[in-house]
Amino acid sequence: MKKTLLLGLAVVAMTGGGVALALGGTANDRPAASSAQTQAQTTFTIENMTCATCPITVRKAMEGVAGVSAVSVDFNAKTARATYDPRRTTAAAIAAASTNAGYPARAVQN
């Protein structure tokens, strides 16, 4: 009986139940994952994109800002959309990174 109980507790602890559940805690005792709830998205207009490699430079510049998790650039529309943690950065900082790389950016939508 003791072996079964110990084995059961070990399985719960190892399969995502966590130590809190093994010790009698609840799933609510675990910290919440920082997911899309803490993410913001902003669309930027981008100037000076004239060739197919320009979006690569814009994307890398924007992704280099701490807190930015994703950037997609639309060459034809001359826009970029950044997903970021607003607690770590701002749309202005992301736009500045693109501007500093030679591609002036302006936020058009949050």
C-alpha positions as CSV (number, residue, x, y, z in Angstrom):
1,M,0.0,0.0,0.0
2,K,2.8,2.4,0.9
3,K,4.7,1.6,-2.3
4,T,1.5,2.2,-4.4
5,L,0.9,5.6,-2.7
6,L,4.5,6.7,-3.1
7,L,4.6,5.6,-6.7
8,G,1.4,7.4,-7.4
9,L,2.7,10.6,-5.8
10,A,5.9,10.3,-7.8
11,V,3.9,9.9,-11.1
12,V,1.8,13.0,-10.2
13,A,4.9,15.1,-9.4
14,M,6.6,14.0,-12.7
15,T,3.7,14.4,-15.1
16,G,2.9,18.0,-14.5
17,G,0.9,17.6,-11.3
18,G,3.9,19.3,-9.7
19,V,5.1,19.2,-6.1
20,A,2.2,21.4,-5.0
21,L,-0.3,18.8,-6.0
22,A,1.8,16.0,-4.5
23,L,1.9,17.8,-1.2
24,G,-1.8,18.5,-1.2
25,G,-1.8,21.9,-3.0
26,T,-4.1,22.8,-5.9
27,A,-3.4,23.6,-9.5
28,N,-4.2,27.3,-8.6
29,D,-1.1,27.3,-6.4
30,R,1.1,27.2,-9.5
31,P,2.1,30.5,-11.2
32,A,0.1,31.3,-14.3
33,A,2.0,31.1,-17.6
34,S,2.7,34.4,-19.2
35,S,0.9,33.9,-22.5
36,A,-1.0,35.9,-24.9
37,Q,-2.7,37.7,-22.0
38,T,0.4,39.9,-21.5
39,Q,1.1,40.4,-25.2
40,A,0.3,43.4,-27.3
41,Q,0.3,43.8,-31.1
42,T,1.0,47.0,-33.0
43,T,1.0,47.5,-36.8
44,F,3.6,50.0,-38.2
45,T,3.9,51.7,-41.6
46,I,7.4,51.3,-42.9
47,E,9.2,53.7,-45.2
48,N,12.1,53.1,-47.6
49,M,11.5,49.3,-48.3
50,T,12.5,49.0,-51.9
51,C,13.7,45.5,-52.3
52,A,12.9,41.9,-51.2
53,T,15.7,42.0,-48.5
54,C,14.5,45.2,-46.8
55,P,11.8,43.3,-44.7
56,I,14.6,41.1,-43.3
57,T,16.4,44.1,-41.9
58,V,13.2,45.6,-40.5
59,R,12.2,42.3,-38.9
60,K,15.6,41.7,-37.3
61,A,15.8,45.3,-36.0
62,M,12.4,45.0,-34.4
63,E,13.0,41.5,-33.0
64,G,16.2,42.9,-31.4
65,V,14.1,45.0,-29.0
66,A,13.8,43.3,-25.6
67,G,10.3,42.1,-25.1
68,V,9.4,41.6,-28.8
69,S,8.3,38.0,-29.4
70,A,7.3,38.1,-33.1
71,V,7.5,40.4,-36.1
72,S,5.9,39.9,-39.5
73,V,6.6,42.3,-42.4
74,D,4.5,42.7,-45.4
75,F,6.7,44.1,-48.2
76,N,3.8,44.9,-50.6
77,A,1.7,46.8,-48.0
78,K,4.9,48.4,-46.5
79,T,3.8,47.4,-43.0
80,A,5.1,45.4,-40.0
81,R,3.2,43.8,-37.2
82,A,5.0,43.3,-33.9
83,T,3.9,41.2,-30.9
84,Y,5.5,42.2,-27.7
85,D,5.3,42.4,-23.9
86,P,4.1,45.9,-23.0
87,R,5.7,45.6,-19.6
88,R,9.1,45.4,-21.2
89,T,8.9,47.7,-24.2
90,T,6.7,50.1,-26.1
91,A,5.6,50.6,-29.7
92,A,7.7,53.8,-29.8
93,A,10.9,51.7,-29.0
94,I,10.0,49.2,-31.6
95,A,9.5,51.9,-34.2
96,A,12.8,53.5,-33.2
97,A,14.6,50.3,-33.8
98,S,13.4,50.1,-37.4
99,T,14.0,53.8,-37.9
100,N,17.6,53.5,-36.6
101,A,18.1,50.6,-39.1
102,G,17.2,53.0,-42.0
103,Y,13.5,52.2,-42.3
104,P,11.4,54.9,-40.6
105,A,8.4,53.3,-38.8
106,R,5.2,54.8,-37.4
107,A,2.6,53.0,-35.3
108,V,-0.8,53.0,-37.0
109,Q,-2.8,50.6,-34.8
110,N,-2.7,49.0,-31.4
